[in-house]
């Protein structure tokens, strides 16, 4: 693995104050924000299966609800990524937690920033996903194609190939781009 991306992200991670939300009534969940370690890093995203009862067809990071046997949220994110896209935890270099967010379904979501080697043999689990894809990080450094706006919320949305990236996933990406690549993408979360 080219180690240039890992030290860069670690330095930036150490410089960031991270938002922590303290609401005991929310179920804990974690997602893996995994970037490929290559000159043009790519971001690992999935499209949830159309047959699922919640979030069907939506673009998301690999991740899910914390299980009682998960020692921490990093383990949750790694376990979910292995289940959903066959990403082995041994191939993941974890950088740390990003800003927590609350989903519209009442989950306290902790994004886990990580780096993975390029060219891994990943496969979407047909029970949970219709696809996985790896858009370049540079896509998210550009002005968004549109915004989702409701009340005081304004979240960018992006298109990549046939995938529409919006909602909580787009918000987490936007915060990440603004804090780690000094982008100035406008958004409001409330």
Secondary structure by P-SEA (a helix, b strand, c coil): ccaaaaaaaaaaaaacbbbbbbcccbbbbbbbbccccccbbbbbbbbcccccccccccccccccccccccccaaaaaaaaaaacccccccccccccccbbbbcccccbbbbbbbccccccccccccccccccccccccccccccccccccccbbbbbbbccccccccaaaaaaaaaaacccccbbbbbcc
